[in-house]
Amino acid sequence: MSEWYYKLWQREGPSGFGYRALLGLLTPAEGAYRAAVSARSWAYDRGLLKSASPPIPTLVVGNLTVGGSGKTPMAAWMARRLEHLGRRPSIVMRGYGDDESDVHRLLNPTLKIYVSPDRVAGVRRAHEEGCDVAVLDDAFQHRALRAHANIVLVAAEDFSDSPRLLPRGPWRETLKALKRATLAVTTRKTASRAEAERVSDRLSRLEPALPQAQACIALSGMAIYDGAGGSLSEPRAFDRTRYPLAVAGVAKPETVWTQLGEAGLSLGRCRAYPDHHRYTREDVQQISHEAAGEAIVATLKDAVKLGPLSGSDLAIHVPIQQVIWESGDKELETLLANLLDEPDCSPWGESGEPGY
């Protein structure tokens, strides 16, 4: 998702005839998308489209919007928590953009990471190779697999009572999809805790029986990424270092700039690229020129792509994210206890056991 397109989606974004005309053109497409999502959900709910039952407990971490809610750090946290509970977790993901799997390998180097557009096949492989629980990163809409638990993240910064669906807005599904969730987690990066609590209150009114939690996706320190070796140093505390350039090819780069500023860093130029941008050598040359021999700041998603192209020629410092639970600890532990208490799952059929 490019930066200009994200700005288009903001209700307080650009104005003028051209902006209104473009939104008007996107309205029929949004209606068609809404109808398709509704029909697909109806078909799964009634068993017309089949879903496979996984052979091991499976936890989905997903959201209702396109990017920016903290799925990757949350999925990594869940996998570590399951490992601390004595299980052999795996992370299964589609691997969109060729960066998220490398990020997970750096965040959880002891875990097995499986990349497959077919999540059913990914979980099957994890099971065959000895894993006893699977965490699926960004798979709430992947209903071909019937997960045992679904954690849905709702970013406080993006919440809307009347969300616009793709392509007119960033929402993949309406708030009605929360009925499929096991736990709703309101996340925040730049929003205040009071703002997050207001979103949680609204979700409680929409789905009174749905357990809830709140988490802050904060920056914990700065690590150094070794582009030549593909490794990440232990993070150190933030200092008042000034960086000539910050790079972010993520859904909402302005969130990165805000969090870095709040951490006390002084930034020169902030260069944004489209989400999951595939960097070229020309990009690296331009970035190196602007860095002028000094270290740059880049998100971990960007560092794992810039590193192989730049090697040791470009010093890359990476802000590390951490999940800080602000409420809902009991609800979360109950979910994990129920997940791990799942009875032995049925063996897979040739195409997976159908579920309704």
C-alpha positions in Angstrom: 0.0 0.0 0.0 1.6 3.2 -1.1 1.7 6.3 1.1 -0.5 8.4 -1.2 -3.1 5.7 -1.3 -3.2 5.5 2.5 -3.7 9.3 2.7 -6.6 8.9 0.2 -8.3 6.6 2.6 -8.1 9.1 5.5 -11.4 10.9 6.1 -9.5 14.0 7.1 -7.2 13.6 4.1 -7.1 15.6 0.8 -10.1 17.6 -0.3 -11.2 19.2 -3.6 -13.0 18.1 -6.7 -10.4 15.6 -7.8 -10.4 13.8 -4.4 -14.2 13.6 -4.3 -14.3 12.4 -7.9 -11.8 9.6 -7.2 -13.7 8.5 -4.1 -16.9 8.5 -6.1 -15.3 6.3 -8.7 -14.2 3.9 -6.0 -17.6 3.6 -4.4 -19.0 1.0 -6.9 -15.9 -1.0 -6.5 -16.3 -0.9 -2.7 -19.9 -2.1 -3.1 -18.8 -5.0 -5.3 -16.0 -6.0 -2.8 -18.5 -5.8 0.1 -20.9 -8.0 -1.7 -18.2 -10.6 -2.5 -16.9 -10.6 1.1 -20.4 -11.1 2.4 -21.2 -13.9 0.0 -17.9 -15.7 0.8 -18.6 -15.4 4.6 -22.2 -16.7 4.1 -20.9 -19.7 2.2 -18.3 -20.6 4.8 -20.8 -20.1 7.6 -23.2 -22.6 6.0 -20.6 -25.1 4.9 -20.9 -24.5 1.2 -17.2 -23.7 1.2 -15.2 -26.3 3.2 -12.6 -25.6 5.9 -10.0 -28.1 7.0 -9.5 -29.0 10.6 -5.8 -28.8 11.5 -4.0 -31.7 13.3 -2.4 -29.5 15.9 -3.8 -26.5 17.9 -3.8 -23.5 15.7 -3.8 -19.8 16.7 -4.5 -17.1 14.1 -3.3 -13.5 14.6 -5.1 -11.2 12.2 -7.0 -8.0 11.8 -9.8 -6.3 9.8 -7.7 -3.7 8.0 -4.7 -3.6 5.6 -1.5 -3.3 7.7 -0.4 -1.3 10.6 -2.0 -3.0 13.6 1.0 -4.9 14.9 0.4 -8.4 13.6 4.0 -9.4 13.2 5.2 -8.4 16.7 2.1 -9.9 18.2 2.4 -13.2 16.3 6.1 -13.4 17.4 5.1 -12.7 21.0 2.5 -15.4 20.9 5.0 -17.9 19.5 7.5 -17.1 22.2 4.9 -17.4 24.9 3.9 -20.8 23.7 7.5 -21.9 23.7 7.9 -20.7 27.3 4.9 -22.8 28.1 6.9 -25.9 27.0 5.4 -26.3 23.6 7.1 -26.7 20.1 5.4 -23.8 18.2 5.8 -22.9 14.6 4.9 -19.8 12.7 3.0 -20.3 9.5 2.5 -17.5 7.0 1.9 -16.6 3.4 5.1 -14.7 3.2 3.8 -11.8 1.2 6.6 -9.4 0.1 9.5 -11.8 0.9 10.3 -9.9 4.1 8.0 -11.1 6.9 9.5 -14.6 7.1 13.0 -13.2 7.5 11.7 -10.8 10.2 10.2 -13.8 12.1 13.4 -15.8 11.8 15.3 -12.9 13.4 12.7 -12.3 16.1 12.4 -16.1 17.0 15.6 -17.8 15.8 14.8 -21.0 17.7 11.4 -21.6 16.0 10.5 -23.2 12.7 9.0 -20.8 10.1 6.8 -22.1 7.3 6.0 -20.0 4.3 3.1 -21.2 2.1 0.2 -19.4 0.4 -1.8 -22.5 1.3 -2.0 -22.3 5.1 -3.5 -25.7 5.3 -0.4 -27.2 3.7 1.8 -25.0 5.9 0.3 -26.4 9.1 0.4 -29.9 7.7 4.2 -29.5 7.2 4.7 -28.1 10.6 2.9 -31.0 12.1 4.9 -33.5 10.1 8.1 -31.9 11.2 7.4 -32.2 14.9 5.7 -28.9 15.9 2.7 -29.3 18.3 1.1 -25.9 17.9 1.0 -23.3 15.0 0.7 -19.6 15.1 -0.7 -18.2 11.8 0.4 -14.6 11.0 -2.3 -12.7 9.1 -4.8 -15.4 8.4 -8.1 -14.2 9.9 -9.6 -14.0 6.4 -8.1 -17.4 5.4 -11.1 -19.5 6.3 -10.0 -22.6 4.4 -8.4 -23.6 7.7 -10.6 -23.8 10.8 -8.3 -22.4 13.5 -8.9 -23.3 17.1 -8.5 -19.6 18.2 -8.6 -16.3 16.4 -7.0 -13.2 17.9 -8.2 -10.1 16.0 -6.2 -6.9 16.4 -8.0 -3.5 16.1 -5.6 -0.5 15.8 -6.9 2.4 17.9 -5.4 4.8 15.3 -7.6 3.3 12.5 -10.9 2.6 14.2 -14.1 3.7 12.6 -17.7 3.0 13.4 -18.5 3.1 9.7 -15.4 1.6 8.0 -14.8 1.9 4.3 -13.9 -1.3 2.6 -11.3 -1.9 -0.1 -10.6 -0.2 -2.4 -12.3 2.9 -1.1 -10.9 2.4 2.4 -8.4 0.1 4.2 -10.9 -2.3 5.8 -10.9 -6.0 4.6 -14.1 -6.8 6.5 -16.8 -5.0 8.4 -17.0 -5.1 12.2 -19.5 -8.0 11.9 -16.5 -10.2 11.4 -15.7 -9.9 15.1 -18.3 -12.6 15.6 -15.6 -15.1 14.4 -13.0 -13.9 16.9 -11.9 -15.6 20.1 -10.2 -12.5 21.5 -10.2 -8.9 20.3 -7.1 -6.9 21.1 -7.1 -3.1 20.7 -3.5 -2.1 19.8 -2.0 1.3 19.9 1.3 2.8 18.7 0.8 6.5 18.6 -2.7 6.7 20.1 -3.2 7.4 23.8 -4.3 4.8 26.2 -7.6 6.7 26.7 -8.2 6.5 22.9 -7.6 2.8 23.0 -10.0 2.4 25.9 -12.7 4.2 23.9 -12.2 1.8 21.0 -12.4 -1.2 23.4 -15.6 0.2 24.9 -17.1 0.5 21.4 -16.1 -3.1 20.6 -17.8 -4.2 23.9 -21.0 -2.6 22.8 -20.8 -4.3 19.5 -19.9 -7.8 20.8 -20.6 -7.9 24.5 -19.6 -11.6 24.9 -16.3 -11.2 23.1 -13.3 -11.3 25.5 -11.0 -8.3 25.1 -7.4 -7.1 25.8 -5.3 -4.0 25.1 -1.7 -3.9 24.1 0.8 -1.1 23.2 3.2 -1.9 20.3 6.1 0.2 21.6 9.8 0.7 20.7 12.1 -1.0 23.2 15.5 -0.1 21.8 17.8 0.1 18.8 19.6 -2.9 17.2 22.2 -3.1 14.5 21.5 -5.2 11.4 24.4 -6.9 9.8 23.6 -6.8 6.1 26.5 -9.1 5.2 25.7 -11.8 7.8 21.9 -11.3 8.0 22.0 -11.0 11.8 20.7 -8.7 14.4 22.5 -7.4 17.5 21.1 -7.2 20.9 19.1 -4.0 21.2 20.5 -1.1 23.2 18.6 1.8 24.8 17.7 4.8 22.7 20.0 7.8 22.9 20.0 11.2 21.4 21.8 10.1 18.2 20.9 12.1 15.1 20.4 10.0 11.9 20.6 11.7 8.5 18.0 9.4 7.0 15.1 7.1 8.1 13.6 4.6 5.7 10.3 2.8 6.0 8.5 0.7 3.4 5.5 -0.1 5.6 1.7 0.6 5.6 1.9 3.7 7.7 5.4 5.2 7.7 4.2 8.3 9.6 3.7 6.1 12.6 7.3 5.1 12.4 8.5 8.7 12.3 6.3 9.6 15.3 7.5 6.7 17.4 11.1 7.5 16.6 10.6 11.1 17.6 8.9 10.1 20.8 11.9 7.9 21.6 14.1 11.0 21.4 15.8 10.4 18.1 16.6 13.3 15.8 15.9 12.5 12.1 17.1 14.3 9.0 15.1 13.1 6.0 12.3 10.6 6.3 12.0 8.5 3.1 8.8 6.5 2.7 8.4 3.6 0.2 5.3 1.5 -0.6 4.5 -1.3 1.8 6.6 -4.4 1.0 8.7 -2.4 -1.4 11.2 -4.5 -3.4 14.4 -2.5 -3.1 16.7 -2.2 -6.1 20.4 -1.5 -6.2 19.5 2.0 -7.5 17.4 2.5 -4.3 20.4 1.4 -2.2 22.7 3.8 -4.1 20.4 6.7 -3.4 20.0 5.8 0.2 23.8 5.4 0.7 24.3 8.8 -1.0 21.8 10.5 1.3 23.4 8.7 4.3 26.8 10.1 3.4 28.7 7.4 5.3 26.5 7.6 8.4 24.1 5.0 9.8 20.5 5.1 8.8 17.4 4.0 10.6 15.2 1.4 8.9 12.4 -0.9 10.1 13.3 -4.5 10.4 11.1 -5.3 7.4 13.2 -2.9 5.3 16.5 -3.9 6.8 16.2 -7.6 5.8 15.8 -6.4 2.1 18.3 -3.6 2.1 21.0 -5.7 3.8 21.6 -8.3 1.1 21.9 -5.5 -1.5 24.2 -3.3 0.6 26.3 -5.8 2.6 28.6 -4.0 5.0 28.6 -0.8 2.9 25.5 0.6 4.7 25.1 0.8 8.4 21.5 0.0 9.3 20.1 0.6 12.8 16.7 -1.0 13.5 14.1 0.1 16.1 12.9 -3.0 17.9 9.2 -3.3 18.7 7.8 -4.9 21.9 4.3 -5.9 23.0 3.2 -4.4 26.3 0.0 -5.7 27.6 -2.1 -3.0 29.3 -5.2 -5.1 30.1 -6.7 -8.5 29.4 -4.0 -10.7 30.8 -6.5 -13.1 32.3 -8.4 -13.3 29.0 -5.2 -14.0 27.1 -4.0 -16.7 29.4 -7.5 -18.3 29.3 -7.3 -18.4 25.5 -3.9 -20.0 25.5 -4.9 -22.6 28.2 -8.0 -23.5 26.1 -5.9 -23.7 23.0 -3.3 -26.1 24.6 -6.0 -28.2 26.1 -7.4 -29.1 22.7 -7.9 -32.9 22.4 -5.9 -34.7 19.8 -7.0 -33.4 16.4 -8.4 -35.7 13.8 -5.9 -36.9 11.2 -5.9 -35.2 7.8 -7.8 -36.6 5.0 -6.5 -36.4 1.4 -7.8 -32.8 1.2 -8.3 -32.1 4.9 -11.3 -32.8 7.0 -14.2 -30.5 6.1 -15.5 -28.3 8.8 -18.6 -26.2 9.1 
